[in-house]
Every structure is written in structure tokens, then in C-alpha cells.
Amino acid sequence: MRSVRAAGCPVLTANRNRFELAAERERMEDELGYVLVGMARNPFPCPVPRQSPASANEVHRRNEWLAAYVPAPLAKPAIDDDDELRLARGPGKRSAAGDES
């Protein structure tokens, strides 16, 4: 996923339920630098409902929820004091401390 993020690609994911979607959203935003731009029920989920192995009364469909993510804008890098001095002096100018006679 980091290479996809570095390329700036949007991502579409499919999940079984909203709980999985919430966990995925947290990871995508906090660790990978993506922002959720939309989520909806998948109009074409897996046609056969499945019974949860953890709870007998829970039935779900695979790929029932879709989520769309885009890369978050990157923060502007901070400029060090040395860079600010070079920018203020302009090209070709040197400080007196750098001159050797």
C-alpha cells in the first residue's frame, strides 16, 4: 500500500460490515495517509449470505460495503534557518565568515 500511496493513486476497498470499514478507515488515515471520500453499500455484493463463525446469529455478505479513499495532501516541509539565510541573501552572495583571505 505504501507504493500505491507514493504513486498518489486513489483506492477503492470492499468490506463485510461497517465495523471492519471503521477499522480500515482508521488505519488508512493514520498510517497510510489516505482520506475517506465516500462509502456506500455495494450494489453487487456476494450473492450468498454467510454465517459468521464467531456468532451463530450473525449473517453477512462479503464485499457488502465499499469505501473510496484518496491520498491526503502532504504537509509543507519546514524550512531550516540555513535555507532561509540562503534565500534572503540571494544567489551568489556569501557571508563574511565564509571568506578566506
Helices and strands as residue ranges (DSSP letters): H 2-7, E 11-15, H 18-30, E 34-41, E 50-51, E 59-60, E 65-71, H 81-89, G 96-98
